[in-house]
């Protein structure tokens, strides 16, 4: 029998993309995996999308356990809520975003590959953009300045080790999460963005692998639910926090780079933050990093696959102008250590 899986599907103010949301739920109903449950979490939506989700679940007769938070817990807290209510016999959890449409055979493929290697803690496949015109993510990496990359040139047709699995659609081994940190999935101090890189680096540091398989698993409408200013703020805050708990050779230079270069890039970008917002994000990032350190999180990027550029290129070039290939990826192998919807209002 196939191992049991809990699918966690998170909704937040998705009325503007309700067509895609319905496609996502229909595709989940069409998954060919025989032994799974669906947990739908509403993250305190205020736009009537929760009601539309419930109505559509009933219309297509898709069984789900439904949890509704009374406030927005962020991507981290929302998924953690679903994780806490997972079936106790679930060997894996699968994260599927509300703007991700999975292919019918994708979950079976991911599980079969996970089952073939006990050292793998998380895995993803190839995710296309919504129009299926290009790759959205083929396996994500961090460089030595802790900047993320989701696409690589010259990618082989074989399984690849990656820094982390993209949270839009991935599968994670419950036992691995339990061993490295206990009974939660993401660090809620981050709220949103950089939570999946942190989990990936944790897995590598504790002897697990993270992989990408060369199978198209779905298509993704990237970023419709996040406001640009919010994303920019969270990116500055959370990458500042990660630099305090993830060792890289450029850790001591990051402060200079953040204060000077990234602020200039921000001013020149349509995603720019005001000076006061930028400073506030930095301050909050240092506070968040301190909270993560107090939890005992201290990691080494070089135990995971990472993108290596020359020093000046890493420090001086904006990420959006960098293109990575398989030749830029270094490191990455370590030895392993050992029925009808039920709606519950959840206080937070």
NORNORBEL-V691505 format. One record per backbone hydrogen bond with DSSP energy under -1.0 kcal/mol. NH is the residue of the N-H (numbers start at 1). CO is the residue of the C=O. If there is no record, write none. Layout:
BEGIN
NH&CO + NH&CO
END
This chain:
BEGIN
5&35 + 6&92 + 7&37 + 8&94 + 9&39 + 11&41 + 17&14 + 18&15 + 21&17 + 22&18 + 23&19 + 24&20 + 25&21 + 26&22 + 27&23 + 28&24 + 29&25 + 30&26 + 31&28 + 32&104 + 37&5 + 39&7 + 40&65 + 41&9 + 42&67 + 43&11 + 44&42 + 52&48 + 53&49 + 54&50 + 55&51 + 56&52 + 57&53 + 58&54 + 59&55 + 60&56 + 62&57 + 65&38 + 66&342 + 67&40 + 68&344 + 69&42 + 70&346 + 76&191 + 77&73 + 78&74 + 79&75 + 80&76 + 81&77 + 82&78 + 83&79 + 84&80 + 85&81 + 86&83 + 90&87 + 91&4 + 92&4 + 93&172 + 94&6 + 95&170 + 96&8 + 97&168 + 100&97 + 101&219 + 103&217 + 106&103 + 109&105 + 110&106 + 111&107 + 112&108 + 113&109 + 114&110 + 115&111 + 117&114 + 120&117 + 121&209 + 122&209 + 123&171 + 124&211 + 126&215 + 127&137 + 128&218 + 129&134 + 130&220 + 132&129 + 136&127 + 137&127 + 138&150 + 140&164 + 141&149 + 143&147 + 146&143 + 149&141 + 153&324 + 160&212 + 162&210 + 163&140 + 164&140 + 169&166 + 170&95 + 171&123 + 172&93 + 173&121 + 174&91 + 177&173 + 178&174 + 179&175 + 180&176 + 181&177 + 190&187 + 192&190 + 198&194 + 199&195 + 200&196 + 201&197 + 202&198 + 203&199 + 204&200 + 205&201 + 206&202 + 207&204 + 208&203 + 209&119 + 211&122 + 212&160 + 213&124 + 215&213 + 217&126 + 219&101 + 220&128 + 221&99 + 222&220 + 231&227 + 232&228 + 233&229 + 234&230 + 235&231 + 236&232 + 237&233 + 238&234 + 239&235 + 240&236 + 241&237 + 242&238 + 243&239 + 244&241 + 245&242 + 246&242 + 247&299 + 251&248 + 254&250 + 257&253 + 258&254 + 259&255 + 260&256 + 262&257 + 264&260 + 265&261 + 266&262 + 267&263 + 268&264 + 269&266 + 272&269 + 278&274 + 279&275 + 280&276 + 281&277 + 282&278 + 283&279 + 284&280 + 285&281 + 286&282 + 287&283 + 288&284 + 289&285 + 290&286 + 291&287 + 292&288 + 293&289 + 294&290 + 296&293 + 297&292 + 299&245 + 301&247 + 303&300 + 304&301 + 306&330 + 307&142 + 308&328 + 314&310 + 315&311 + 316&312 + 317&313 + 321&318 + 322&319 + 326&153 + 328&325 + 329&326 + 330&306 + 344&66 + 346&68
END
